[in-house]
Amino acid sequence: MMRTYDILVYGATGFTGRKVAAYIHQRHPEIKLAISGRSQSKLIALAQSIGLSTDHVHPASAENQPQLVSTLSQTKIVIACAGPYRHVGRDIVAASIQAQTHYLDLCGEPQFFDDMLAEFDAKARDNATLVISACAFDCVPAELTAKLASRALKMKYNNCQVTNLEIVHTFAGVSVGNPTTFHAAVDGFHAAAKGELRQSRKRVEDELNLKALSGAMPPPRPSDWPKIAVKPEGVTPIYHPETKTFLLKFVGADAACILASDRYLRYRRAMEHEHTSNNNSNNNNNNNMEVEPFPRMSVCLGVPSKSAAYKVLAYGAMFSALARFGYGCKILHSNPSLFSNGVFREGGPTEEEMKLTSFKTYCTAYGRNQEEKIRVTCSGPEPGYVATPKMIVALALTVLRHREEVKFDGGVMLPGSAFGESEIVLDMLKKEGVVFEVMSDDAANIIIDGDASV
């Protein structure tokens, strides 16, 4: 089917949507870009501000499914920037699958991942349509460093099992976010406190028939596996000499994403194995598929000082106490800046603040002991609104130009399961300014992007 556009940004007039649309048009003028959302006047103003022809403006409401399907049918890929996704995302996913338009989003809401997987994976596979969530700082650095570190460890240490994964996010400069992210976090925490996230995961288990599908569930970890990854618990920050920071538990979606990608890969592999076995009468090894346990994992926030760590803990405790209750959510929603120590504020970060901010994510994969390890880093500019457009555009361009690099023809998944085995996606990210490196001193034989990385 011929498509007029390469990429359409839906929700283009929102804070992040504007930045994604502007980045594509300015950085990749060769891309046939369209923008969409509810307000025609705001879309026209955005198009004029970034130098995009107003002919490329296509207003469409998520509530008007025929209109949305018609709009999405004109593009090869839609980048969905309208959130919170728990409120508006489902209709865009449904329309994308119906239009057979590949879908990528910025969502960092684990319940949304699970709900879309349970409802739409079979339809997406039937329509050969990719639905890939969390193509942003949530959760590209954590997922792809974990995949790269695990792959490099197995390569260096004779295909050894990965027993531990330790991920640490560090930031330099001023971290400021738009309130939409805060509101999504409040709603997500409240839903989890009410048991909705647990129900969504149970629904995935039931819809995908995971317990009955041989090889779809990870086996128990061996009792002799070491406990190496630093895992902060309670209210005591832990000093981390490798990053020179004090570690706290990271409360973003990364851990949920990595686990969900692992679950999806096991599920698709088990389905393929079952299909092959059922169609090969000479196959007597139906139960011989090798299944490894999932490693011990920690995902941490690295804070530069102990006093700063305790301040984060104090605000986190206040947030979690209030977000458990409906009235507490109303209080939090009423003043994001007050309840986040100014981290989330109307208007988001200034251009100067974004220029001064950067991130570096460390992921260490361990084998049988502390000596068997590979450390990988991912580094880039301000994560929320500078690096995020770079990440989602790099992934979209991989789908657009290197379709064979995506592991599956269709389905509902996350970056780790879609791109975790791809070397080209790392090169695409590097070209956009988000760099992955293997840091071990003896990693000279590990190949990334065609070069030995040391």
Stockholm file with secondary structure:
# STOCKHOLM 1.0

chainA/1-454         MMRTYDILVYGATGFTGRKVAAYIHQRHPEIKLAISGRSQSKLIALAQSIGLSTDHVHPASAENQPQLVSTLSQTKIVIACAGPYRHVGRDIVAASIQAQTHYLDLCGEPQFFDDMLAEFDAKARDNATLVISACAFDCVPAELTAKLASRALKMKYNNCQVTNLEIVHTFAGVSVGNPTTFHAAVDGFHAAAKGELRQSRKRVEDELNLKALSGAMPPPRPSDWPKIAVKPEGVTPIYHPETKTFLLKFVGADAACILASDRYLRYRRAMEHEHTSNNNSNNNNNNNMEVEPFPRMSVCLGVPSKSAAYKVLAYGAMFSALARFGYGCKILHSNPSLFSNGVFREGGPTEEEMKLTSFKTYCTAYGRNQEEKIRVTCSGPEPGYVATPKMIVALALTVLRHREEVKFDGGVMLPGSAFGESEIVLDMLKKEGVVFEVMSDDAANIIIDGDASV
#=GR chainA/1-454 SS CCCSEEEEEETTTSHHHHHHHHHHHHHCTTSCEEEEESCHHHHHHHHHHHTCCGGGEEECCTTCHHHHHHHHTTEEEEEECCSCHHHHHHHHHHHHHHHTCEEEECCCCHHHHHHHHHHHHHHHHHTTCEEECCCBTTBHHHHHHHHHHHHHHHHHTTTCCCCEEEEEEEEESCCCBCHHHHHHHHHHHHHHHTTHHHHHHHHHHHHTTTTTSTTSSCCCCCTTCCCCSCCCCTTCCEEETTTTEEEEECCSSHHHHHHHHHHHHHHHHHHHHHHHHHTCTTCCCTTCCCCCCCCEEEEEEEESSHHHHHHHHHHHHHHHHHHTSHHHHHHHHHCTTGGGTTSBCTTCCCHHHHHTCEEEEEEEEECSSSSSEEEEEEEEECIIIIIHHHHHHHHHHHHHHCGGGSSCSSEEECHHHHHTTCSHHHHHHHHHTCEEEECCTTCTTCEETTEECC
#=GC SS_cons         CCCSEEEEEETTTSHHHHHHHHHHHHHCTTSCEEEEESCHHHHHHHHHHHTCCGGGEEECCTTCHHHHHHHHTTEEEEEECCSCHHHHHHHHHHHHHHHTCEEEECCCCHHHHHHHHHHHHHHHHHTTCEEECCCBTTBHHHHHHHHHHHHHHHHHTTTCCCCEEEEEEEEESCCCBCHHHHHHHHHHHHHHHTTHHHHHHHHHHHHTTTTTSTTSSCCCCCTTCCCCSCCCCTTCCEEETTTTEEEEECCSSHHHHHHHHHHHHHHHHHHHHHHHHHTCTTCCCTTCCCCCCCCEEEEEEEESSHHHHHHHHHHHHHHHHHHTSHHHHHHHHHCTTGGGTTSBCTTCCCHHHHHTCEEEEEEEEECSSSSSEEEEEEEEECIIIIIHHHHHHHHHHHHHHCGGGSSCSSEEECHHHHHTTCSHHHHHHHHHTCEEEECCTTCTTCEETTEECC
//
